[in-house]
């Protein structure tokens, strides 16, 4: 008996080639994450960004470099105030300049379950922390925990190629640095366990423990295969063949 693994990408947020005139990142069966105009490959005018439920999260005026709308956020964030990290409610929450859900979808599409981890039955959670500075740049990336070096490298390889554009937090009228965490789970489940696994992820997403954590799950689905024995044919004996079956 052996298992073959198919890798699935499951997302939980706790929180294409562009056309010249109008951009819509969705296909008929996918959510619309962003809408706006491009000029010479750069966003111009008003852009709108949405979550996977289709709710507007951010409206940017790129001509004036101003935020036209930001969805209200009453969460507490880990901010650097007077050189000390404190969990407080900022007057303006730090956020990704775009669709945060789309960023996770892009991250998921680039993250691979390492072959070495599959071969060695490695499972666990990679926690990556980083800081969004007062200038809106992400720095100080750090692996807080990982089940293996290869899993950590798989997450980092996906993160490093994402666009680095952020709106910094504002606290008491001044921009301040904010610390974020990315949690990527690597899990191997049997085919019969997949539905329960997905339900557990959905439940966890509805009750986040901290507001500044993004979650993503890379699930390897194990498919059991049994192999029938093969009898070598001999003269005068009927041939018997073996085959793979589910």
ABEGO torsion letter per residue (X at the ends): XBBBBBBBBBBBBBXXBBBAABBBABBAABBBABBEBBBGGBBBEBBBBBBAAGBBABBBBAAAGBBABBBBBABBBBBBBGGBBBBBBBABBBBBBEBAAAAAAAAAAABBBBAAAAAAGBBEBBBBBBBBBAAGBBBGBBBABBABAAAAAAAAAAAAABBBBBBBBBBGGBBBBBBBBBBBBBBBBBAAAAAAAAAAAAAAAABBABAABBBBBBBBBBBBBBBBBBBBBBBGBBBBBBBBBX
